[in-house]
């Protein structure tokens, strides 16, 4: 009897492990999200074996493996077959790299750019195939979005648009939420959120024709709270929730909606040093006197160091994001969420599952160490001047 149970045990472990291993080896290069699935499966296995009896632990583990095998088997990539994709924010950074990447894969690419005569747009025309078209499309200007829609519809005729990738975004100036001017909050919402909504609403008729994909680039900062990113994180959280709602609503049309939540990648989203100086002046010019006195000018001017800290830890290799977006566009059954980038998935899990106090401790240790303190907190005997 013990021999039978031992043999049954090994079979229960071996069969689902081989099934999952086979699928994983086949599709591991198509999306980094598969690593997250395997980590979760390993954790589930450990919990099952620790909490349940060996028999029921193995049964539950085997069932989990089988369900994962069934789900991951749907990760086969569909053929490109001249599928057309619209990408916003194609001037530079991730959007620029994505347009080139999709063009190399054989997609028909519509690159929406902020400036159709700028260096980024000219480089796309020079280096990409004739399949790529550059479109003037500032996502904060509905007239330009509608004009781009007319051009895309005319070029595709009855083919339909296979995917829209809402990538255009701005970071603003990382600083304490109290210090940021309302213009910064409004700009982040205008580009990151309202721009995404406007583009989505405009191009959905073409997506319905193809039963294609809506891919919205959010951010790890839209799910895991990070100091200094009140305006940016809030706008990206809105994008994530918008994607979740649209996923439910558009399923009846056969459209799959995906949210990309990258970690730290070094793009031009942070802007230039000239832009930082302008934003610093805006903050100093518009802060109430009592707030400026409590924080102190030295503290306010030190905020740009956080931008340097972000860039220092950011990756210059966009390939994890590019592969995940390709998978979101091409997989037969794409994931609802992708978290490319170092520790992005981990931070989102910590924010979701840990008690607030513990999460705050880890966040401060990783993102707030060696940060200067506001004047009112760094000087015990400080008293604000009477007004």
Secondary structure, 3 states (H helix, E strand, C coil): CHHHHHHHHHHHHHHHHHHHHHHHHHHCCCCCHHHHHHHHHHHHHHHHHHHCCHHHHHHHHHHHHHHHHHHHHHHCECCCCCCEEEECCCCCHHHHHHHHHHHHHCCEEEEEECCCCCHHHHHHHHHCCCCCEEEECCCCCHHHHHHHHHHHHHHHCCCCCCEEEECCCCCCCCECCCCCCHHHHHHHHHHHHHHHHHHHHHHHHHHHHHCCEEEEECCHHHCCCCCCEHHHHHHHHHHHHHHHHHHHHHHHHCCEEEEECCCCECCHHHCCHHHHHHHHHHHHHHCCHHHHHHHCHHHHHCCHHHHHHHHHHCECCCHHHHHHHHHHHHECCCCCEECCCCCHHHHHHHHHHCCHHHHHHHHHHHHCCCCCCCHHHHCCCCCCCCC
